[in-house]
Amino acid sequence: MYILHHAADFASSVVHFALEEMDLRFSLSIKDLDGGDLDTPAYGALNPLRLIPALEGPDGPIFETAAILLFLSDRHGKLAPAPQDPDRGAFLSWLLFTSNTLHPATMFLFYPHRAAGEAASDAARQVAHAQIVTRLGLINEMIAEKRPRWLSPDEPGVLGYYLGILVRWLSILPPDPFKVTADRLPALHAVLAAHETRPAALRVAEIDKLGATPFTNPKG
């Protein structure tokens, strides 16, 4: 039994998708971010960064989105190549690419002042936007050329759900929304369209109030 410390439409929604898709037993501990739920000593013991998500399980707490996804996939043998799979290296490369480069760049769009200060926020946002466009293009090219089964319209994967949430944020973010469309990034769009229509994804979208098409046509 897992406990996901969760706020809808934050990074914990990625883990929510994975838990539901894996058909695991879990409960949600909903956090009031504005109310200070993450600032308590109890939550700090679960995630010392006091961010969402944190996952409690039989072996103790785990934090960081990519770490949780990798742990769940390895533990339960679902939604990612196994450690001995020939595709493992490529999967890890793109999972960490998403976690270490695409996710932070997305955060710079939301909070450019954190890295650059208020005076340089507009410039930082422009740089982050250009980086994101380039990096999504690389992912689209990889899918089109390699057709990996771990990031495919044919079967779900943790990376597909991770990218889905990041793309969702980008497409509803003022002042420069960026939508992954079938004509702009067709290979990535096909993956996201397939993921968002899965029964598990539809259940999470309803619970987290993400709408019927949370990745390809989200509503802000």
GIWO-V317445 format. One record per helix or strand of 2 or more residues. SS is the DSSP state (h for helix, s for strand). FROM is the first residue (numbers start at 1). LEN is the number of residues. Records with the same first field share a line. If there is no record, write none. Layout:
BEGIN
SS = FROM-LEN + FROM-LEN
END
This chain:
BEGIN
s = 2-5 + 26-5 + 54-4 + 60-4
h = 12-10 + 37-3 + 41-6 + 65-12 + 88-23 + 112-5 + 118-29 + 158-14 + 186-11 + 199-9
END
